[in-house]
Amino acid sequence: SSGINAEWPLRPGDIKVTDTRDQVLFSKDKSDKGKFAFTLDDYDMFSICFYAKRNTEFGGRGPPAQDLNVKLTVKRGIEAKSYNELAKAEKLKPMELELQKLEDLAQAIVSDFAYMKSREKLMRDTNESTNSRVLWFSVFSMGVLMGLALWQVFYLKRFFKAKKLIE
């Protein structure tokens, strides 16, 4: 799961969060700050778009929009989880809450290691494939060079015989 905390001053704006398949994960109109969370089923990139509208007091021809400063805090994984709300909802004691935090942290570490292991396997396979291709390219290059050298020797021998410089 991912959590985002965003706020921007003065005028309200719209916010929209989409993934790479253009599915809207979150959308809110006319807000000046907010906190929201969403869960992704798979590892994916997402885009966060802020829209600040122009002042339309002058018939749609208002002054240009000023720069907008946005403070954005993005949290993911266990840091996005609200343990205070979890403690209230499940009526957990402080020790149980700490145990829940430690369990979630251990699960996050295990999943990170599994992800790193899969990435390491993918990178090792890529490295071995590249090494194999370099080896075969080198063998092919040596064969081509040997062939050109033999052709050059026979061509020059025939050339010098034609010019009667050698017998």
DSSP file with accessible surface (Angstrom, degrees, kcal/mol):
  #  RESIDUE AA STRUCTURE BP1 BP2  ACC     N-H-->O    O-->H-N    N-H-->O    O-->H-N    TCO  KAPPA ALPHA  PHI   PSI    X-CA   Y-CA   Z-CA
    1    1 A S              0   0   70      0, 0.0    76,-2.3     0, 0.0     2,-0.4   0.000 360.0 360.0 360.0 155.4    0.0    0.0    0.0
    2    2 A S  E     -AB  38  76A  13     36,-3.2    36,-2.4    74,-0.2     2,-0.4  -0.958 360.0-160.9-128.5 147.0    1.1    3.6   -0.5
    3    3 A G  E     -AB  37  75A  11     72,-3.3    72,-3.3    -2,-0.4     2,-0.4  -0.979   3.1-166.0-128.6 143.0    0.1    6.7    1.3
    4    4 A I  E     -AB  36  74A   2     32,-2.9    32,-2.4    -2,-0.4     2,-0.5  -0.993   5.8-168.7-131.3 133.4    0.4   10.3    0.1
    5    5 A N  E     +AB  35  73A  64     68,-2.7    68,-2.7    -2,-0.4     2,-0.4  -0.985  20.8 170.2-119.9 118.3    0.1   13.4    2.2
    6    6 A A  E     +AB  34  72A   2     28,-2.3    28,-2.7    -2,-0.5     2,-0.3  -0.980  10.0 168.7-133.5 142.5   -0.1   16.6    0.1
    7    7 A E  E     -AB  33  71A  87     64,-1.9    64,-2.4    -2,-0.4    26,-0.2  -0.988   5.6-178.9-150.7 145.6   -0.9   20.2    0.9
    8    8 A W        -     0   0   12     24,-2.3    62,-0.1    -2,-0.3     5,-0.1  -0.994  27.9-113.1-142.7 145.4   -0.6   23.5   -1.1
    9    9 A P        -     0   0   70      0, 0.0     2,-0.6     0, 0.0    60,-0.1  -0.268  68.1  -6.3 -82.6 164.7   -1.4   27.0    0.1
   10   10 A L  S    S+     0   0  150     -2,-0.0    -2,-0.1     2,-0.0    22,-0.0  -0.396 107.9  48.3  66.3-102.0   -4.1   29.5   -0.9
   11   11 A R  S    S-     0   0   65     -2,-0.6    20,-0.1     1,-0.1     2,-0.0  -0.443  81.7-114.8 -84.1 145.6   -6.2   28.5   -3.8
   12   12 A P        +     0   0   74      0, 0.0    41,-0.5     0, 0.0     2,-0.3  -0.338  36.7 179.6 -71.7 155.0   -7.9   25.1   -4.1
   13   13 A G  E     -C   31   0B   3     18,-2.4    18,-2.7    39,-0.2     2,-0.3  -0.871  26.6-103.4-144.2 177.6   -6.9   22.7   -6.8
   14   14 A D  E     - D   0  51B  17     37,-2.8    37,-3.0    -2,-0.3     2,-0.4  -0.807  26.7-161.2-107.3 149.9   -7.7   19.3   -8.2
   15   15 A I  E     +CD  28  50B   4     13,-2.6    13,-2.4    -2,-0.3     2,-0.3  -0.983   8.5 179.8-131.9 141.7   -5.5   16.2   -7.7
   16   16 A K  E     -CD  27  49B  77     33,-2.1    33,-2.9    -2,-0.4     2,-0.5  -0.983   9.8-163.1-144.4 131.7   -5.5   13.0   -9.7
   17   17 A V  E     +CD  26  48B   0      9,-3.1     8,-3.1    -2,-0.3     9,-1.5  -0.969  17.8 172.9-116.6 125.2   -3.4    9.9   -9.2
   18   18 A T  E     -CD  24  47B  14     29,-2.2    29,-2.9    -2,-0.5     6,-0.2  -0.918  21.9-135.5-129.0 157.7   -3.2    7.4  -12.1
   19   19 A D  E >   - D   0  46B   6      4,-1.6     3,-1.8    -2,-0.3    27,-0.2  -0.329  45.1 -83.8 -99.6-172.7   -1.1    4.2  -12.8
   20   20 A T  T 3  S+     0   0   85     25,-0.8    26,-0.1     1,-0.3    -1,-0.0   0.700 129.2  56.1 -69.7 -17.3    0.6    3.2  -16.1
   21   21 A R  T 3  S-     0   0  156      2,-0.1    -1,-0.3     0, 0.0     3,-0.1   0.190 117.9-112.2 -94.5  13.4   -2.6    1.8  -17.5
   22   22 A D    <   +     0   0  134     -3,-1.8     2,-0.4     1,-0.2    -2,-0.1   0.743  66.1 150.5  61.4  26.5   -4.4    5.2  -16.9
   23   23 A Q        -     0   0  107      1,-0.0    -4,-1.6     2,-0.0     2,-0.6  -0.762  50.8-120.5 -85.0 133.7   -6.6    3.8  -14.2
   24   24 A V  E     +C   18   0B  83     -2,-0.4    -6,-0.3    -6,-0.2     3,-0.1  -0.642  32.3 177.3 -79.0 118.7   -7.5    6.5  -11.7
   25   25 A L  E    S+     0   0B  47     -8,-3.1     2,-0.3    -2,-0.6    -7,-0.2   0.764  71.4   0.6 -89.4 -31.3   -6.3    5.5   -8.2
   26   26 A F  E     +C   17   0B  51     -9,-1.5    -9,-3.1    12,-0.1    -1,-0.4  -0.970  62.3 176.6-157.5 143.5   -7.4    8.7   -6.5
   27   27 A S  E     +C   16   0B  66     -2,-0.3     2,-0.3   -11,-0.2   -11,-0.2  -0.978   2.9 171.2-151.1 136.4   -9.2   11.9   -7.6
   28   28 A K  E     -C   15   0B  91    -13,-2.4   -13,-2.6    -2,-0.3     2,-0.3  -0.979  16.9-148.2-148.5 135.3  -10.3   14.9   -5.6
   29   29 A D  E     +     0   0B 106     -2,-0.3   -15,-0.2   -15,-0.2   -16,-0.0  -0.784  69.7   2.4-105.8 148.1  -11.6   18.3   -6.8
   30   30 A K  E    S+     0   0B 164     -2,-0.3     2,-0.3     1,-0.2    -1,-0.2   0.908  85.2 140.1  49.5  60.6  -11.3   21.7   -5.2
   31   31 A S  E     -C   13   0B  11    -18,-2.7   -18,-2.4    -3,-0.3    -1,-0.2  -0.941  42.5-162.0-128.6 152.5   -9.2   20.8   -2.2
   32   32 A D  S    S+     0   0   83      1,-0.4   -24,-2.3    -2,-0.3     2,-0.3   0.524  79.5   1.9-110.2 -10.1   -6.3   22.7   -0.6
   33   33 A K  E     +A    7   0A 127    -26,-0.2    -1,-0.4   -20,-0.1     2,-0.3  -0.968  68.6 159.8-163.6 163.2   -4.8   19.8    1.4
   34   34 A G  E     -A    6   0A  21    -28,-2.7   -28,-2.3    -2,-0.3     2,-0.4  -0.982  28.2-138.6-176.9 166.0   -5.4   16.2    1.9
   35   35 A K  E     +A    5   0A 161     -2,-0.3     2,-0.3   -30,-0.2   -30,-0.2  -0.996  31.8 159.1-139.3 130.1   -4.2   12.8    2.9
   36   36 A F  E     -A    4   0A  21    -32,-2.4   -32,-2.9    -2,-0.4     2,-0.3  -0.978  19.8-157.2-150.4 162.1   -5.1    9.7    1.1
   37   37 A A  E     -A    3   0A  70     -2,-0.3     2,-0.3   -34,-0.2   -34,-0.2  -0.968   8.1-178.8-140.0 153.5   -3.9    6.1    0.6
   38   38 A F  E     -A    2   0A  18    -36,-2.4   -36,-3.2    -2,-0.3     2,-0.4  -0.979  19.8-131.6-149.6 159.3   -4.3    3.5   -2.1
   39   39 A T        -     0   0   99     -2,-0.3     2,-0.4   -38,-0.2    -2,-0.0  -0.946  12.3-155.2-118.1 132.8   -3.2   -0.1   -2.6
   40   40 A L        -     0   0   40     -2,-0.4     3,-0.0     1,-0.1     4,-0.0  -0.890   9.1-151.7-105.2 137.5   -1.5   -1.5   -5.7
   41   41 A D  S    S+     0   0  170     -2,-0.4     2,-0.3     1,-0.1    -1,-0.1   0.785  81.9  21.7 -75.2 -28.6   -1.8   -5.2   -6.5
   42   42 A D  S    S-     0   0  122      0, 0.0     2,-0.2     0, 0.0    -1,-0.1  -0.904  99.8 -80.0-136.3 162.4    1.5   -5.2   -8.4
   43   43 A Y        +     0   0  170     -2,-0.3     2,-0.3    -3,-0.0    -2,-0.1  -0.474  67.5 152.6 -63.6 126.4    4.6   -3.1   -8.6
   44   44 A D        -     0   0   28     -2,-0.2     2,-0.3    -4,-0.0    -4,-0.0  -0.991  44.7-116.3-155.0 156.6    3.7   -0.2  -10.8
   45   45 A M        -     0   0  120     -2,-0.3   -25,-0.8     2,-0.0     2,-0.3  -0.690  32.1-167.6 -90.9 151.3    4.6    3.4  -11.4
   46   46 A F  E     -D   19   0B  61     -2,-0.3     2,-0.4   -27,-0.2   -27,-0.2  -0.976  12.4-138.4-140.2 154.5    2.0    6.1  -10.8
   47   47 A S  E     -D   18   0B  54    -29,-2.9   -29,-2.2    -2,-0.3     2,-0.5  -0.917   6.4-154.4-114.9 142.7    1.7    9.7  -11.7
   48   48 A I  E     -D   17   0B  41     -2,-0.4     2,-0.5   -31,-0.2   -31,-0.2  -0.971  14.7-170.0-116.2 118.1    0.4   12.5   -9.4
   49   49 A C  E     -D   16   0B  44    -33,-2.9   -33,-2.1    -2,-0.5     2,-0.4  -0.941   7.1-163.7-115.5 130.6   -1.1   15.5  -11.2
   50   50 A F  E     -D   15   0B  57     -2,-0.5     2,-0.5   -35,-0.2   -35,-0.2  -0.934   5.8-164.3-109.6 133.5   -2.1   18.8   -9.5
   51   51 A Y  E     -D   14   0B 103    -37,-3.0   -37,-2.8    -2,-0.4     2,-0.5  -0.973   5.6-174.2-120.7 120.9   -4.4   21.1  -11.4
   52   52 A A        -     0   0   36     -2,-0.5     2,-0.2   -39,-0.2   -39,-0.2  -0.970  20.5-139.7-113.3 123.9   -4.7   24.8  -10.3
   53   53 A K        -     0   0  126     -2,-0.5     2,-0.1   -41,-0.5     3,-0.1  -0.514  18.0-108.0 -86.5 152.3   -7.3   26.7  -12.2
   54   54 A R        -     0   0  132     -2,-0.2     2,-0.5     1,-0.1    -1,-0.1  -0.358  39.5 -96.6 -71.0 152.9   -6.9   30.3  -13.3
   55   55 A N        -     0   0   73      8,-0.4     7,-0.5     1,-0.1     3,-0.4  -0.578  37.2-168.7 -70.2 122.4   -8.9   33.1  -11.7
   56   56 A T    >   +     0   0  100     -2,-0.5     3,-0.9     1,-0.2     4,-0.5   0.099  52.1 112.4-106.2  24.8  -11.9   33.6  -13.9
   57   57 A E  T 3  S+     0   0  146      1,-0.3     2,-0.2     2,-0.2    -1,-0.2   0.812  75.3  57.4 -64.2 -27.2  -13.2   36.8  -12.4
   58   58 A F  T >  S-     0   0  125     -3,-0.4     3,-1.0     1,-0.1    -1,-0.3  -0.202 132.7 -80.6-101.8  42.0  -12.4   38.7  -15.6
   59   59 A G  T <  S-     0   0   72     -3,-0.9    -2,-0.2     1,-0.2    -3,-0.1   0.860  90.6 -51.3  69.1  34.4  -14.4   36.6  -18.0
   60   60 A G  T 3  S+     0   0   46     -4,-0.5    -1,-0.2     1,-0.1    -3,-0.1   0.465 125.7  96.1  84.3  -2.4  -11.9   33.8  -18.3
   61   61 A R    <   +     0   0  215     -3,-1.0    -5,-0.1    -5,-0.1    -2,-0.1  -0.267  52.6 147.9-115.2  46.4   -9.1   36.2  -19.1
   62   62 A G        -     0   0    7     -7,-0.5     3,-0.1     1,-0.2    -6,-0.1  -0.087  58.2 -71.3 -72.1 174.7   -7.6   36.5  -15.7
   63   63 A P        -     0   0   72      0, 0.0    -8,-0.4     0, 0.0    -1,-0.2  -0.264  67.8 -80.9 -63.1 157.0   -4.0   37.1  -14.9
   64   64 A P        -     0   0   98      0, 0.0     2,-0.1     0, 0.0    -3,-0.0  -0.243  55.6 -94.5 -59.4 149.6   -1.7   34.2  -15.4
   65   65 A A        -     0   0   53     -3,-0.1     2,-0.1   -13,-0.1     3,-0.1  -0.379  41.0-126.0 -65.0 139.4   -1.6   31.6  -12.7
   66   66 A Q        -     0   0  139      1,-0.2    -1,-0.1    -3,-0.1     2,-0.0  -0.405  38.6 -78.2 -79.8 164.7    1.2   32.1  -10.1
   67   67 A D        -     0   0  157     -2,-0.1     2,-0.5     1,-0.1    -1,-0.2  -0.335  46.8-143.7 -61.2 145.9    3.6   29.4   -9.3
   68   68 A L        -     0   0   52     -3,-0.1     2,-0.5     2,-0.0    -1,-0.1  -0.958   3.4-149.8-119.6 120.1    2.2   26.9   -6.9
   69   69 A N        -     0   0  131     -2,-0.5     2,-0.5   -60,-0.1    -2,-0.0  -0.822  16.5-169.7 -90.5 127.9    4.3   25.3   -4.2
   70   70 A V        -     0   0   54     -2,-0.5     2,-0.6   -62,-0.1   -62,-0.2  -0.968  13.5-154.2-121.4 128.5    3.2   21.8   -3.3
   71   71 A K  E     -B    7   0A 133    -64,-2.4   -64,-1.9    -2,-0.5     2,-0.5  -0.918  21.4-177.7-101.2 122.2    4.5   19.8   -0.4
   72   72 A L  E     -B    6   0A  70     -2,-0.6     2,-0.5   -66,-0.2   -66,-0.2  -0.975  14.2-174.1-129.0 123.4    4.2   16.1   -1.1
   73   73 A T  E     -B    5   0A  54    -68,-2.7   -68,-2.7    -2,-0.5     2,-0.5  -0.977   9.0-168.2-117.6 118.2    5.1   13.3    1.2
   74   74 A V  E     +B    4   0A  69     -2,-0.5     2,-0.4   -70,-0.2   -70,-0.2  -0.930   6.7 180.0-110.9 126.4    4.9    9.8   -0.3
   75   75 A K  E     -B    3   0A  93    -72,-3.3   -72,-3.3    -2,-0.5     2,-0.3  -0.937   2.0-176.3-121.9 147.1    5.1    6.8    2.0
   76   76 A R  E >   +B    2   0A 160     -2,-0.4     3,-1.0   -74,-0.3   -74,-0.2  -0.962  47.0   4.6-141.3 158.4    5.0    3.1    0.9
   77   77 A G  G >  S-     0   0   31    -76,-2.3     3,-1.2    -2,-0.3     4,-0.4  -0.403 124.9 -12.8  73.1-140.4    4.9   -0.2    2.6
   78   78 A I  G >  S+     0   0   57      1,-0.3     3,-0.9     2,-0.2    -1,-0.2   0.766 130.0  65.7 -72.7 -22.2    4.7   -0.4    6.4
   79   79 A E  G <  S+     0   0  122     -3,-1.0    -1,-0.3     1,-0.2    -2,-0.2   0.733  98.8  55.0 -71.8 -16.3    5.5    3.3    6.8
   80   80 A A  G <  S+     0   0   25     -3,-1.2     2,-0.3   -79,-0.2    -1,-0.2   0.604  86.7 101.3 -86.9 -11.5    2.2    4.1    5.1
   81   81 A K  S <  S-     0   0   85     -3,-0.9     2,-1.0    -4,-0.4   -78,-0.0  -0.558  70.9-136.9 -79.5 134.6    0.3    2.0    7.6
   82   82 A S     >  +     0   0   48     -2,-0.3     4,-1.5     1,-0.2     5,-0.1  -0.780  23.2 178.7 -93.2 101.0   -1.5    3.9   10.3
   83   83 A Y  H  > S+     0   0   29     -2,-1.0     4,-2.6     1,-0.2    -1,-0.2   0.780  76.9  61.4 -76.2 -25.7   -0.9    2.0   13.5
   84   84 A N  H  > S+     0   0  116      2,-0.2     4,-1.9     1,-0.2    -1,-0.2   0.934 107.7  44.0 -64.5 -44.0   -2.8    4.4   15.7
   85   85 A E  H  > S+     0   0  134      2,-0.2     4,-2.6     1,-0.2    -2,-0.2   0.880 112.9  52.8 -67.4 -36.4   -6.0    3.8   13.8
   86   86 A L  H  X S+     0   0   29     -4,-1.5     4,-2.6     2,-0.2    -2,-0.2   0.918 108.0  50.7 -63.3 -41.8   -5.3    0.0   13.9
   87   87 A A  H  X>S+     0   0   19     -4,-2.6     5,-1.7     1,-0.2     4,-0.7   0.901 113.2  45.5 -64.2 -40.2   -4.8    0.1   17.6
   88   88 A K  H  <5S+     0   0  166     -4,-1.9     3,-0.3     3,-0.2    -2,-0.2   0.918 114.7  47.3 -68.4 -43.0   -8.2    1.9   18.1
   89   89 A A  H  <5S+     0   0   83     -4,-2.6    -2,-0.2     1,-0.2    -1,-0.2   0.902 123.7  31.2 -68.1 -39.9  -10.0   -0.4   15.7
   90   90 A E  H  <5S-     0   0  114     -4,-2.6    -1,-0.2    -5,-0.2    -2,-0.2   0.374 104.2-125.5-100.3   3.4   -8.7   -3.7   17.1
   91   91 A K  T  <5 -     0   0  182     -4,-0.7     2,-0.3    -3,-0.3    -3,-0.2   0.934  44.1-179.6  52.3  54.6   -8.4   -2.3   20.7
   92   92 A L      < -     0   0   38     -5,-1.7    -1,-0.2    -6,-0.2    -2,-0.0  -0.632  25.6-127.1 -88.2 143.9   -4.7   -3.3   20.9
   93   93 A K     >  -     0   0  144     -2,-0.3     4,-2.6     1,-0.1     5,-0.2  -0.427  34.6-101.9 -78.1 161.5   -2.6   -2.8   24.0
   94   94 A P  H  > S+     0   0  108      0, 0.0     4,-2.3     0, 0.0     5,-0.2   0.892 123.5  49.7 -55.8 -39.4    0.7   -0.9   23.5
   95   95 A M  H  > S+     0   0  135      2,-0.2     4,-2.3     1,-0.2     5,-0.2   0.919 111.3  48.7 -67.3 -39.6    2.7   -4.2   23.7
   96   96 A E  H  > S+     0   0   88      1,-0.2     4,-2.2     2,-0.2    -1,-0.2   0.884 109.9  52.7 -66.7 -36.7    0.4   -5.8   21.1
   97   97 A L  H  X S+     0   0   20     -4,-2.6     4,-2.4     2,-0.2    -2,-0.2   0.917 109.1  48.7 -64.5 -43.8    0.8   -2.8   18.9
   98   98 A E  H  X S+     0   0   95     -4,-2.3     4,-2.6     1,-0.2    -2,-0.2   0.902 110.7  51.2 -63.1 -39.4    4.6   -3.0   19.1
   99   99 A L  H  X S+     0   0  101     -4,-2.3     4,-2.5     2,-0.2    -1,-0.2   0.894 109.0  50.8 -63.9 -38.3    4.4   -6.7   18.2
  100  100 A Q  H  X S+     0   0   46     -4,-2.2     4,-2.6     2,-0.2    -2,-0.2   0.919 110.2  49.8 -64.7 -41.9    2.2   -5.9   15.3
  101  101 A K  H  X S+     0   0   71     -4,-2.4     4,-2.5     1,-0.2    -2,-0.2   0.925 112.2  47.6 -60.7 -45.2    4.7   -3.3   14.1
  102  102 A L  H  X S+     0   0  104     -4,-2.6     4,-2.7     2,-0.2    -2,-0.2   0.888 111.2  50.9 -65.5 -38.1    7.6   -5.8   14.4
  103  103 A E  H  X S+     0   0  124     -4,-2.5     4,-2.4     2,-0.2    -2,-0.2   0.931 112.0  46.6 -64.3 -43.6    5.6   -8.5   12.6
  104  104 A D  H  X S+     0   0   23     -4,-2.6     4,-2.4     2,-0.2    -2,-0.2   0.898 112.4  50.9 -64.9 -39.1    4.9   -6.1    9.7
  105  105 A L  H  X S+     0   0   80     -4,-2.5     4,-2.4     2,-0.2    -2,-0.2   0.931 110.6  48.5 -64.2 -43.8    8.5   -5.0    9.6
  106  106 A A  H  X S+     0   0   52     -4,-2.7     4,-2.5     1,-0.2    -2,-0.2   0.916 111.8  49.8 -62.6 -41.7    9.7   -8.6    9.5
  107  107 A Q  H  X S+     0   0  125     -4,-2.4     4,-2.5     1,-0.2    -1,-0.2   0.904 110.2  50.6 -64.1 -39.3    7.2   -9.4    6.7
  108  108 A A  H  X S+     0   0   23     -4,-2.4     4,-2.4     2,-0.2    -2,-0.2   0.906 110.5  49.2 -64.8 -40.1    8.4   -6.3    4.8
  109  109 A I  H  X S+     0   0   78     -4,-2.4     4,-2.5     2,-0.2    -2,-0.2   0.930 111.3  49.4 -65.2 -43.2   12.1   -7.4    5.2
  110  110 A V  H  X S+     0   0   89     -4,-2.5     4,-2.3     1,-0.2    -2,-0.2   0.933 112.9  46.7 -62.2 -44.2   11.2  -10.9    4.0
  111  111 A S  H  X S+     0   0   58     -4,-2.5     4,-2.3     1,-0.2    -1,-0.2   0.889 111.3  51.9 -68.2 -35.4    9.4   -9.6    0.9
  112  112 A D  H  X S+     0   0   71     -4,-2.4     4,-2.8     2,-0.2    -1,-0.2   0.909 110.4  48.6 -65.0 -40.9   12.2   -7.2    0.1
  113  113 A F  H  X S+     0   0  131     -4,-2.5     4,-2.6     2,-0.2    -2,-0.2   0.898 110.3  50.8 -65.6 -39.4   14.7  -10.0    0.3
  114  114 A A  H  X S+     0   0   58     -4,-2.3     4,-2.2     2,-0.2    -2,-0.2   0.921 111.9  48.1 -63.0 -40.5   12.5  -12.2   -2.0
  115  115 A Y  H  X S+     0   0  115     -4,-2.3     4,-2.4     2,-0.2    -2,-0.2   0.933 112.1  48.5 -64.9 -44.7   12.3   -9.2   -4.4
  116  116 A M  H  X S+     0   0  104     -4,-2.8     4,-2.6     1,-0.2    -2,-0.2   0.885 110.1  52.7 -63.6 -36.5   16.1   -8.7   -4.3
  117  117 A K  H  X S+     0   0  156     -4,-2.6     4,-2.3     2,-0.2    -1,-0.2   0.922 110.4  46.9 -65.2 -42.9   16.7  -12.5   -4.9
  118  118 A S  H  X S+     0   0   65     -4,-2.2     4,-2.2     2,-0.2    -2,-0.2   0.904 113.5  48.7 -66.5 -38.9   14.4  -12.5   -8.0
  119  119 A R  H  X S+     0   0   98     -4,-2.4     4,-2.7     2,-0.2    -2,-0.2   0.900 110.0  51.9 -65.7 -39.6   16.2   -9.3   -9.3
  120  120 A E  H  X S+     0   0   96     -4,-2.6     4,-2.6     2,-0.2    -2,-0.2   0.919 109.7  49.4 -64.0 -40.9   19.6  -10.9   -8.6
  121  121 A K  H  X S+     0   0  109     -4,-2.3     4,-2.6     2,-0.2    -2,-0.2   0.932 111.8  48.7 -63.5 -43.0   18.6  -14.1  -10.6
  122  122 A L  H  X S+     0   0   94     -4,-2.2     4,-2.2     1,-0.2    -2,-0.2   0.930 113.2  46.7 -63.2 -43.7   17.3  -11.9  -13.5
  123  123 A M  H  X S+     0   0  105     -4,-2.7     4,-2.5     2,-0.2    -1,-0.2   0.886 111.6  51.3 -67.5 -37.3   20.6   -9.9  -13.5
  124  124 A R  H  X S+     0   0   98     -4,-2.6     4,-2.7     2,-0.2     5,-0.2   0.930 110.2  49.2 -64.5 -43.3   22.7  -13.1  -13.3
  125  125 A D  H  X S+     0   0   65     -4,-2.6     4,-2.3     1,-0.2    -2,-0.2   0.912 111.9  48.8 -61.8 -41.3   20.8  -14.6  -16.3
  126  126 A T  H  X S+     0   0   79     -4,-2.2     4,-2.5     2,-0.2    -1,-0.2   0.915 111.6  49.5 -63.3 -42.9   21.3  -11.4  -18.2
  127  127 A N  H  X S+     0   0   92     -4,-2.5     4,-2.6     2,-0.2    -2,-0.2   0.924 111.8  47.5 -63.3 -44.8   25.0  -11.3  -17.4
  128  128 A E  H  X S+     0   0  110     -4,-2.7     4,-2.2     1,-0.2    -1,-0.2   0.901 112.1  50.2 -65.0 -39.0   25.5  -15.0  -18.4
  129  129 A S  H  X S+     0   0   48     -4,-2.3     4,-2.3    -5,-0.2    -2,-0.2   0.922 111.4  48.4 -63.9 -43.2   23.6  -14.4  -21.7
  130  130 A T  H  X S+     0   0   64     -4,-2.5     4,-2.5     1,-0.2    -2,-0.2   0.918 110.5  51.1 -64.3 -43.3   25.8  -11.3  -22.4
  131  131 A N  H  X S+     0   0   95     -4,-2.6     4,-2.3     1,-0.2    -1,-0.2   0.909 110.3  49.7 -60.2 -42.2   29.0  -13.3  -21.7
  132  132 A S  H  X S+     0   0   57     -4,-2.2     4,-2.4     1,-0.2     5,-0.2   0.927 111.0  48.9 -63.4 -43.5   27.9  -16.1  -24.0
  133  133 A R  H  X S+     0   0  177     -4,-2.3     4,-2.3     1,-0.2    -2,-0.2   0.897 110.7  50.4 -64.7 -39.5   27.1  -13.6  -26.8
  134  134 A V  H  X S+     0   0   82     -4,-2.5     4,-2.4     2,-0.2    -1,-0.2   0.913 110.0  51.4 -64.1 -41.8   30.4  -11.9  -26.4
  135  135 A L  H  X S+     0   0  101     -4,-2.3     4,-2.4     1,-0.2    -2,-0.2   0.959 112.6  44.1 -60.1 -50.4   32.2  -15.2  -26.6
  136  136 A W  H  X S+     0   0  165     -4,-2.4     4,-2.5     1,-0.2    -1,-0.2   0.860 112.1  53.1 -67.1 -33.2   30.4  -16.3  -29.8
  137  137 A F  H  X S+     0   0  135     -4,-2.3     4,-2.8    -5,-0.2    -1,-0.2   0.909 109.5  49.6 -65.7 -39.2   31.0  -12.8  -31.4
  138  138 A S  H  X S+     0   0   58     -4,-2.4     4,-2.5     2,-0.2    -2,-0.2   0.918 111.2  48.4 -64.5 -43.6   34.7  -13.1  -30.6
  139  139 A V  H  X S+     0   0   78     -4,-2.4     4,-2.3     2,-0.2    -2,-0.2   0.934 113.2  47.9 -62.3 -44.4   34.9  -16.6  -32.2
  140  140 A F  H  X S+     0   0  134     -4,-2.5     4,-2.5     1,-0.2    -2,-0.2   0.927 111.4  50.5 -61.7 -44.2   33.0  -15.3  -35.3
  141  141 A S  H  X S+     0   0   38     -4,-2.8     4,-2.6     1,-0.2    -1,-0.2   0.910 110.4  49.3 -62.0 -42.9   35.3  -12.3  -35.5
  142  142 A M  H  X S+     0   0  113     -4,-2.5     4,-2.6     2,-0.2    -1,-0.2   0.909 110.8  50.5 -63.6 -41.0   38.4  -14.5  -35.3
  143  143 A G  H  X S+     0   0   46     -4,-2.3     4,-2.6     2,-0.2    -2,-0.2   0.925 111.1  48.2 -61.7 -44.5   37.0  -16.8  -38.0
  144  144 A V  H  X S+     0   0   64     -4,-2.5     4,-2.7     2,-0.2    -2,-0.2   0.927 112.7  48.5 -62.9 -43.4   36.3  -13.8  -40.3
  145  145 A L  H  X S+     0   0  105     -4,-2.6     4,-2.3     2,-0.2    -2,-0.2   0.910 112.0  48.4 -64.8 -41.6   39.8  -12.4  -39.7
  146  146 A M  H  X S+     0   0  121     -4,-2.6     4,-2.4     2,-0.2    -1,-0.2   0.921 112.2  49.9 -64.0 -42.5   41.5  -15.8  -40.4
  147  147 A G  H  X S+     0   0   39     -4,-2.6     4,-2.5    -5,-0.2    -2,-0.2   0.920 111.6  47.7 -61.7 -43.3   39.4  -16.1  -43.6
  148  148 A L  H  X S+     0   0   97     -4,-2.7     4,-2.5     2,-0.2    -1,-0.2   0.888 110.4  52.4 -65.1 -38.4   40.4  -12.7  -44.8
  149  149 A A  H  X S+     0   0   46     -4,-2.3     4,-2.3    -5,-0.2    -2,-0.2   0.935 111.5  45.8 -64.1 -45.2   44.0  -13.4  -44.0
  150  150 A L  H  X S+     0   0  107     -4,-2.4     4,-2.5     2,-0.2     5,-0.2   0.926 113.1  50.0 -63.0 -43.7   44.0  -16.6  -46.1
  151  151 A W  H  X S+     0   0  155     -4,-2.5     4,-2.7     1,-0.2     5,-0.2   0.918 110.3  50.8 -60.2 -41.0   42.1  -14.9  -48.9
  152  152 A Q  H  X S+     0   0  114     -4,-2.5     4,-2.7     2,-0.2     5,-0.2   0.916 109.6  50.0 -65.0 -42.1   44.7  -12.0  -48.9
  153  153 A V  H  X S+     0   0   91     -4,-2.3     4,-2.4     2,-0.2    -2,-0.2   0.953 114.7  43.3 -61.6 -49.1   47.6  -14.5  -49.0
  154  154 A F  H  X S+     0   0  132     -4,-2.5     4,-2.5     2,-0.2    -2,-0.2   0.906 114.7  50.6 -65.7 -37.5   46.1  -16.4  -52.0
  155  155 A Y  H  X S+     0   0  103     -4,-2.7     4,-2.6    -5,-0.2    -2,-0.2   0.943 112.8  44.9 -65.5 -46.0   45.1  -13.2  -53.8
  156  156 A L  H  X S+     0   0   69     -4,-2.7     4,-2.8     2,-0.2     5,-0.2   0.888 112.2  52.6 -66.4 -37.2   48.6  -11.6  -53.4
  157  157 A K  H  X S+     0   0  105     -4,-2.4     4,-2.0    -5,-0.2    -2,-0.2   0.943 112.9  44.4 -61.8 -45.5   50.2  -14.9  -54.5
  158  158 A R  H  X S+     0   0  163     -4,-2.5     4,-2.3     2,-0.2    -2,-0.2   0.903 112.9  52.4 -65.7 -38.2   48.1  -15.0  -57.6
  159  159 A F  H  X S+     0   0   83     -4,-2.6     4,-1.8     1,-0.2    -2,-0.2   0.933 110.7  46.1 -63.3 -47.5   48.7  -11.3  -58.3
  160  160 A F  H  <>S+     0   0   75     -4,-2.8     5,-2.9     1,-0.2     6,-0.9   0.857 111.8  52.0 -68.7 -30.7   52.5  -11.6  -58.1
  161  161 A K  H ><5S+     0   0  103     -4,-2.0     3,-0.9    -5,-0.2    -1,-0.2   0.900 108.5  51.4 -68.5 -38.0   52.4  -14.7  -60.3
  162  162 A A  H 3<5S+     0   0   79     -4,-2.3    -2,-0.2     1,-0.3    -1,-0.2   0.869 112.1  45.5 -66.1 -33.9   50.3  -12.7  -62.9
  163  163 A K  T 3<5S-     0   0  130     -4,-1.8    -1,-0.3    -5,-0.2    -2,-0.2   0.457 112.5-124.8 -86.3  -1.4   52.9   -9.9  -62.8
  164  164 A K  T < 5S+     0   0  184     -3,-0.9    -3,-0.2    -4,-0.3    -2,-0.1   0.843  73.9 127.4  58.5  39.8   55.7  -12.6  -63.0
  165  165 A L  S   <S+     0   0  123     -5,-2.9     2,-0.3     1,-0.2    -4,-0.2   0.708  75.8  25.8 -92.5 -23.5   57.4  -11.3  -59.9
  166  166 A I              0   0   77     -6,-0.9    -1,-0.2    -9,-0.1    -2,-0.1  -0.920 360.0 360.0-133.0 161.7   57.4  -14.8  -58.4
  167  167 A E              0   0  218     -2,-0.3    -6,-0.1    -3,-0.1    -7,-0.0  -0.557 360.0 360.0 -99.9 360.0   57.3  -18.3  -59.9
